[in-house]
Amino acid sequence: MKTLTAAYRWSVFSRCVAAAIGGYAIVTLLHLAMTVVLPWETYQSMLFISQTGYLYYTGIIIWCFAVRTATRAWLGLAVVALPLALIDVWYLLHRGTP
């Protein structure tokens, strides 16, 4: 029987955290960004992203375990989160202007 090293166990733990917490953060940022970007009324955008958010979350979880290392999973989440966060911050700063 093959013994698992501590490094491998920490890698799996890191992927679990990336998939759970990072995935939730990405879907939340996506939810906020889509309400701004989609050309529908706010309630329609929120309804759409709420219904499809589970698909995105599931895809993120699968992707976190499909990449070669836990570092790539975290870097991939950061690359996706950055533009979404910028859209959200831009909206929050400019929502009061006409």
Secondary structure, DSSP 4 states (H G I P E B T S, - for coil): -PPPPHHHHHHHHHHHHIIIIIHHHHHHHHHHHHHHHSSS-HHHHHHHHHHHHHHHHHHHHHHHHHSSSHHHHHHHHHHHHHHHHHHHHHHHHHTT--
